[in-house]
Amino acid sequence: MATIRITATPGTPFLELEREFDAPRELVYRAWTDPKLIVRWLGPRRLQMRIDYWELDEHGGAYRYVHSGEDGVEHAFHGSFHRTGADPYTLLQTFEYEGAPGYVSLDELKLVEAGDRTIAKLRSVHQTVEARDAMLAAGASEGMNDGFERLDELLAGELASSS
């Protein structure tokens, strides 16, 4: 099983993540951008995901989704997509947890080909070191690890057989 590498350099508001997937870049990109697939892997297993809107095209777009648990508590997130133009496998987006309004990160995802595998490189820029650390302390790594394991399962299952 692949592991996520998380780097949070002390004194900086940056968070860098790297995770390898056993699938071609086109499939990983599809799973990362298709809302019908996103709901099947993004976030912790213990939560259900609902997408209120997911608009992504060659010019950018916007999104809002909600995770909810059996206790009925909802956690909503929203932001805007931006296209860099240079590389179709690079996505730039803002990310805001509605439970902490006003704390927005700018996240860049680069999907890098590595033979028949894909390396996802994510970099988040937070407004402050404290905001970055609060996001990590709130369990973001649990959600990322669970989500990426679910993405592995999706990529190895029906997405692999449909390519």
C-alpha positions as CSV (number, residue, x, y, z in Angstrom):
1,M,0.0,0.0,0.0
2,A,1.3,3.4,-0.9
3,T,1.9,6.0,1.8
4,I,1.3,9.7,1.7
5,R,4.4,11.8,2.4
6,I,3.4,15.0,4.2
7,T,5.8,17.9,4.7
8,A,4.9,20.8,7.0
9,T,8.1,22.8,7.4
10,P,8.1,24.6,10.7
11,G,7.7,28.4,10.5
12,T,6.2,28.3,7.0
13,P,2.5,28.2,5.9
14,F,3.1,25.5,3.3
15,L,1.9,21.9,3.3
16,E,3.3,19.6,0.7
17,L,2.0,16.1,0.0
18,E,3.1,13.4,-2.3
19,R,1.3,10.1,-3.0
20,E,1.9,7.5,-5.8
21,F,-1.0,5.7,-7.5
22,D,-0.8,2.5,-9.5
23,A,-2.7,3.8,-12.4
24,P,-2.1,5.9,-15.5
25,R,-2.3,9.7,-15.1
26,E,-5.5,9.9,-17.3
27,L,-7.4,7.7,-14.9
28,V,-6.2,9.5,-11.8
29,Y,-7.1,12.8,-13.4
30,R,-10.6,11.5,-14.2
31,A,-11.1,10.3,-10.7
32,W,-10.0,13.6,-9.3
33,T,-12.2,15.8,-11.5
34,D,-15.4,13.8,-12.2
35,P,-17.9,14.6,-9.4
36,K,-19.5,11.1,-9.8
37,L,-16.2,9.6,-8.9
38,I,-15.1,12.2,-6.3
39,V,-18.0,11.3,-4.0
40,R,-16.8,7.7,-4.0
41,W,-13.3,8.4,-2.6
42,L,-12.7,11.9,-1.2
43,G,-12.5,12.0,2.6
44,P,-12.7,9.6,5.5
45,R,-14.6,6.3,5.0
46,R,-16.7,7.1,8.1
47,L,-18.4,10.0,6.3
48,Q,-20.8,10.3,3.4
49,M,-20.2,13.0,0.7
50,R,-22.8,15.1,-1.1
51,I,-21.8,17.5,-3.9
52,D,-23.9,20.6,-4.0
53,Y,-22.2,21.8,-7.2
54,W,-19.1,20.9,-9.1
55,E,-18.4,23.1,-12.1
56,L,-15.0,22.5,-13.8
57,D,-14.1,23.3,-17.4
58,E,-11.2,24.6,-19.3
59,H,-11.6,28.0,-17.8
60,G,-11.9,27.1,-14.1
61,G,-15.1,26.8,-12.1
62,A,-16.3,26.3,-8.5
63,Y,-17.4,23.6,-6.1
64,R,-19.1,23.0,-2.8
65,Y,-19.4,19.6,-1.1
66,V,-20.5,18.4,2.3
67,H,-19.3,15.5,4.4
68,S,-21.7,14.1,7.0
69,G,-21.5,11.3,9.6
70,E,-24.1,9.0,11.2
71,D,-24.5,11.7,13.9
72,G,-25.9,14.1,11.3
73,V,-23.1,16.6,11.7
74,E,-22.2,18.2,8.4
75,H,-18.8,19.6,7.3
76,A,-19.0,21.8,4.2
77,F,-16.2,22.9,1.9
78,H,-16.1,25.2,-1.1
79,G,-13.8,27.0,-3.4
80,S,-12.9,28.0,-7.0
81,F,-11.0,26.1,-9.6
82,H,-8.4,27.9,-11.7
83,R,-6.6,26.6,-14.8
84,T,-3.0,27.2,-15.3
85,G,-3.2,26.7,-19.0
86,A,0.3,25.3,-19.3
87,D,-0.4,21.7,-18.2
88,P,-3.9,20.1,-18.3
89,Y,-2.8,17.8,-15.4
90,T,-2.2,20.6,-13.0
91,L,-5.2,22.0,-11.1
92,L,-5.2,25.1,-8.9
93,Q,-8.0,25.7,-6.5
94,T,-9.0,27.6,-3.4
95,F,-10.2,25.6,-0.4
96,E,-12.3,26.8,2.5
97,Y,-13.8,24.8,5.3
98,E,-17.1,26.5,6.2
99,G,-16.6,25.7,9.8
100,A,-13.7,28.1,9.9
101,P,-14.9,30.9,7.5
102,G,-12.2,33.2,6.2
103,Y,-9.4,30.7,6.4
104,V,-8.7,29.9,2.7
105,S,-5.8,27.9,1.3
106,L,-4.6,27.9,-2.2
107,D,-3.9,24.3,-3.4
108,E,-2.0,23.1,-6.4
109,L,-2.3,19.5,-7.7
110,K,0.2,18.2,-10.2
111,L,-0.3,14.7,-11.6
112,V,3.1,13.5,-12.8
113,E,3.6,10.4,-15.1
114,A,5.9,7.7,-13.7
115,G,5.7,5.0,-16.2
116,D,2.3,3.4,-15.9
117,R,1.9,4.9,-12.4
118,T,1.0,8.5,-11.3
119,I,2.5,10.7,-8.6
120,A,0.2,13.2,-7.2
121,K,2.0,16.2,-5.8
122,L,0.0,18.7,-3.8
123,R,1.1,22.0,-2.3
124,S,-1.2,24.0,-0.1
125,V,-0.5,27.6,0.9
126,H,-2.3,28.7,4.1
127,Q,-2.8,32.2,5.3
128,T,-0.7,31.5,8.5
129,V,1.3,28.8,10.0
130,E,-1.3,28.5,12.7
131,A,-4.1,27.9,10.1
132,R,-2.0,25.2,8.5
133,D,-1.3,23.5,11.9
134,A,-5.0,23.8,12.9
135,M,-6.0,22.0,9.7
136,L,-3.6,19.2,10.4
137,A,-4.7,19.0,14.0
138,A,-8.3,18.7,13.0
139,G,-7.6,15.3,11.3
140,A,-6.8,16.2,7.7
141,S,-4.2,13.5,7.5
142,E,-6.8,10.8,8.5
143,G,-9.2,12.1,5.8
144,M,-6.4,12.2,3.2
145,N,-5.1,8.6,4.0
146,D,-8.6,7.2,4.0
147,G,-9.5,9.0,0.8
148,F,-6.4,7.9,-1.0
149,E,-6.9,4.3,0.0
150,R,-10.4,4.5,-1.4
151,L,-9.0,6.1,-4.6
152,D,-6.6,3.2,-4.9
153,E,-9.6,0.8,-4.7
154,L,-11.5,2.7,-7.3
155,L,-8.5,2.9,-9.6
156,A,-7.8,-0.8,-9.3
157,G,-11.5,-1.8,-9.7
158,E,-14.0,-0.5,-12.2
159,L,-11.9,2.4,-13.5
160,A,-9.1,0.0,-14.4
161,S,-11.5,-2.3,-16.3
162,S,-13.1,0.6,-18.1
163,S,-9.9,2.0,-19.6
